[in-house]
Amino acid sequence: MKTPKLVKQLFPRRLWDGPAEGKRLYLTFDDGPIPEVTPWVLEELKRYDAKATFFCIGDNIAKHPEVYQKVISDGHSVGNHTFNHLNGWKTPVQEYFQNTEKCRKVMEQHSIVTGKPSEEKALKYNLFRPPYGRIKSRQARALEKLGYKIVMWDIISMDYDSIISAENCYRKVADNAKSGSIIVFHDSLKAEKNLRYALPKILKHFSREGYSFNKLK
């Protein structure tokens, strides 16, 4: 599903697309890291020399630090997805803020790049994606004041929706992505069935079309 241009215009400070020079796509993965799905995603990306951005839930990082560290050591970007996957529309501003900061601290604690101190120092924790895409303006302003960049998307695959077929999930991305598109998938159990079908096909299709897959910075 493609984000309407009007929605992007209403919230211009949020990042909806990445740099579009050349033929570039920006794959993002929400809700991990988990051992059942994330390592498979990493292997698929590696087959195409693709880099991506993983918006991680803090609680999952704490439970599976080795998977999180593998994401980093493979050269991908990581972003904050709150500690408990909070719905911003239903959460008080201060609670939302504190939960996000809790996630950041866990990210910092477990960001180990063995033998690569220069890369470890270069890691940033300023990318933030609101779960469900739902965030109040006051919450966004509070996070932006701390230097967070609110990352939304151009296309969401809907891989988590059990009503949508795996082929339909693939087509939502293949038919709508353009250079600069930020694309959302989920490295979660809920999305696993559709993801395992759609991701390899997306990587193959756009690689053949001459696109590169880039991480957000």
Wavefront OBJ file of the C-alpha trace (Angstrom):
o trace
v 0.000 0.000 0.000
v 1.449 3.348 -1.075
v 1.305 6.376 1.207
v -0.771 9.169 -0.381
v 1.124 12.316 -1.336
v -1.263 14.441 0.755
v -0.332 12.551 3.937
v 3.351 13.185 3.261
v 2.643 16.875 2.748
v 0.784 17.106 6.062
v 3.856 15.899 7.972
v 6.841 17.192 5.984
v 9.332 16.846 8.862
v 8.941 13.080 8.863
v 11.002 10.953 6.498
v 8.811 9.258 3.884
v 11.375 8.575 1.151
v 15.118 8.195 1.006
v 17.579 9.797 -1.440
v 16.495 8.844 -4.963
v 19.667 9.466 -6.973
v 20.297 6.459 -9.157
v 18.060 3.443 -8.680
v 17.847 3.007 -4.911
v 15.372 1.300 -2.618
v 15.312 1.317 1.182
v 14.082 -1.909 2.763
v 13.089 -1.640 6.413
v 12.081 -4.363 8.852
v 9.956 -3.706 11.947
v 9.263 -5.598 15.174
v 12.361 -7.796 15.499
v 14.863 -9.000 16.225
v 13.772 -12.592 16.783
v 15.718 -15.827 16.159
v 12.909 -17.443 14.161
v 12.892 -14.842 11.363
v 15.636 -12.196 11.540
v 18.620 -14.501 10.739
v 16.783 -15.741 7.635
v 16.199 -12.128 6.538
v 19.903 -11.395 6.992
v 20.852 -14.354 4.807
v 18.448 -13.281 2.052
v 19.849 -9.756 2.103
v 23.397 -11.058 1.963
v 22.637 -12.995 -1.234
v 22.031 -9.697 -3.017
v 24.608 -7.590 -1.178
v 21.630 -5.622 0.133
v 21.686 -3.334 3.146
v 18.563 -2.497 5.148
v 17.333 -0.789 8.285
v 15.878 -2.746 11.207
v 13.489 -0.917 13.542
v 13.852 -2.968 16.692
v 11.643 -3.445 19.719
v 13.734 -2.945 22.850
v 12.248 -5.926 24.644
v 13.238 -8.183 21.722
v 16.784 -6.802 21.787
v 17.010 -7.612 25.504
v 15.715 -11.154 24.895
v 17.831 -11.848 21.791
v 20.973 -9.677 21.955
v 22.941 -12.078 19.773
v 20.465 -11.641 16.900
v 20.570 -7.857 17.292
v 24.371 -7.919 17.252
v 24.284 -9.993 14.059
v 22.172 -7.296 12.373
v 24.835 -4.731 13.252
v 27.841 -6.879 12.376
v 26.309 -7.534 8.938
v 26.452 -3.794 8.292
v 22.797 -2.828 8.537
v 21.311 0.225 10.233
v 19.208 -0.099 13.370
v 16.356 2.106 14.522
v 14.186 2.517 17.600
v 10.647 1.045 17.618
v 9.965 1.694 21.345
v 10.658 -0.848 24.067
v 7.153 -2.335 24.158
v 5.707 -1.556 20.708
v 3.501 1.234 22.011
v 0.601 2.764 20.112
v 1.312 6.481 20.346
v -2.329 7.448 19.966
v -3.162 5.497 23.125
v -0.107 6.412 25.202
v 0.570 9.563 27.287
v 3.396 11.701 25.933
v 5.751 11.204 28.886
v 5.253 7.436 28.956
v 5.894 7.228 25.221
v 9.021 9.322 25.555
v 10.378 7.229 28.435
v 9.648 3.966 26.636
v 11.507 5.180 23.563
v 14.499 6.226 25.637
v 14.450 2.834 27.378
v 14.754 1.207 23.977
v 17.650 3.480 23.028
v 19.574 2.505 26.157
v 19.123 -1.193 25.398
v 20.268 -0.580 21.813
v 23.422 1.105 23.059
v 24.044 -1.582 25.663
v 23.951 -4.423 23.135
v 25.581 -2.728 20.134
v 28.803 -4.695 19.971
v 30.862 -4.742 16.782
v 33.644 -7.174 17.662
v 37.028 -6.062 16.422
v 35.627 -2.973 14.698
v 35.828 -0.124 17.227
v 35.624 2.552 14.512
v 32.321 1.117 13.285
v 31.015 0.791 16.824
v 31.697 4.479 17.483
v 29.962 5.390 14.216
v 26.701 3.714 15.205
v 23.784 6.086 15.547
v 20.544 5.642 17.444
v 18.571 8.580 16.058
v 16.259 6.709 13.684
v 12.785 6.182 15.104
v 9.692 4.582 13.635
v 6.419 4.773 15.577
v 4.700 1.388 15.924
v 1.590 1.227 13.723
v 2.734 4.558 12.278
v 0.756 6.198 15.085
v 2.365 9.092 16.893
v 0.969 12.313 18.330
v 2.491 15.606 17.215
v 3.563 16.344 20.800
v 5.351 13.006 20.977
v 7.085 13.633 17.664
v 8.223 17.103 18.740
v 9.598 15.771 22.029
v 11.621 13.114 20.205
v 12.818 15.504 17.516
v 14.163 17.843 20.199
v 16.413 14.979 21.315
v 17.665 14.510 17.768
v 15.456 11.620 16.682
v 14.510 11.396 13.008
v 10.917 10.157 12.588
v 10.960 7.595 9.774
v 7.707 6.643 8.068
v 7.412 4.971 4.638
v 6.424 5.251 1.013
v 5.163 1.655 0.748
v 4.016 -0.843 3.350
v 3.868 -4.466 2.241
v 1.065 -5.458 4.649
v 2.944 -8.723 5.218
v 1.468 -8.963 8.727
v -2.113 -9.122 7.433
v -3.297 -12.753 7.300
v -6.141 -11.788 4.965
v -3.684 -10.706 2.251
v -2.119 -13.428 0.135
v 1.639 -13.726 -0.136
v 1.451 -12.908 -3.849
v -0.616 -9.806 -3.148
v 1.949 -8.747 -0.549
v 4.669 -9.061 -3.163
v 2.673 -7.161 -5.790
v 1.983 -4.239 -3.420
v 5.715 -3.588 -3.382
v 6.722 -4.661 -6.902
v 4.022 -2.587 -8.595
v 4.504 0.608 -6.581
v 8.141 0.999 -5.560
v 10.255 3.640 -7.255
v 13.726 4.977 -6.687
v 13.850 6.456 -3.184
v 10.978 4.365 -1.804
v 11.183 3.385 1.859
v 9.520 -0.038 2.058
v 8.184 -1.710 5.212
v 8.401 -5.423 5.959
v 8.270 -7.104 9.379
v 10.717 -9.667 10.783
v 8.018 -11.079 13.035
v 6.173 -14.360 13.461
v 2.941 -12.708 12.413
v 4.406 -11.669 9.069
v 6.655 -14.684 8.519
v 4.552 -16.554 5.971
v 4.112 -13.612 3.613
v 7.622 -12.319 4.230
v 9.302 -15.597 3.288
v 7.468 -15.522 -0.026
v 7.665 -11.830 -0.885
v 11.156 -10.770 0.217
v 13.184 -13.110 -2.038
v 11.020 -12.163 -5.009
v 11.417 -8.437 -4.298
v 15.190 -8.753 -3.993
v 15.405 -10.753 -7.222
v 12.989 -8.551 -9.196
v 14.544 -5.192 -8.360
v 18.120 -6.480 -8.601
v 17.357 -7.534 -12.169
v 16.001 -4.025 -12.785
v 19.321 -2.545 -11.691
v 18.303 -1.272 -8.255
v 20.512 -1.266 -5.181
v 19.195 -1.766 -1.647
v 20.443 0.807 0.837
v 20.238 1.443 4.556
v 18.965 4.671 6.049
v 21.403 6.918 7.898
l 1 2 3 4 5 6 7 8 9 10 11 12 13 14 15 16 17 18 19 20 21 22 23 24 25 26 27 28 29 30 31 32 33 34 35 36 37 38 39 40 41 42 43 44 45 46 47 48 49 50 51 52 53 54 55 56 57 58 59 60 61 62 63 64 65 66 67 68 69 70 71 72 73 74 75 76 77 78 79 80 81 82 83 84 85 86 87 88 89 90 91 92 93 94 95 96 97 98 99 100 101 102 103 104 105 106 107 108 109 110 111 112 113 114 115 116 117 118 119 120 121 122 123 124 125 126 127 128 129 130 131 132 133 134 135 136 137 138 139 140 141 142 143 144 145 146 147 148 149 150 151 152 153 154 155 156 157 158 159 160 161 162 163 164 165 166 167 168 169 170 171 172 173 174 175 176 177 178 179 180 181 182 183 184 185 186 187 188 189 190 191 192 193 194 195 196 197 198 199 200 201 202 203 204 205 206 207 208 209 210 211 212 213 214 215 216 217
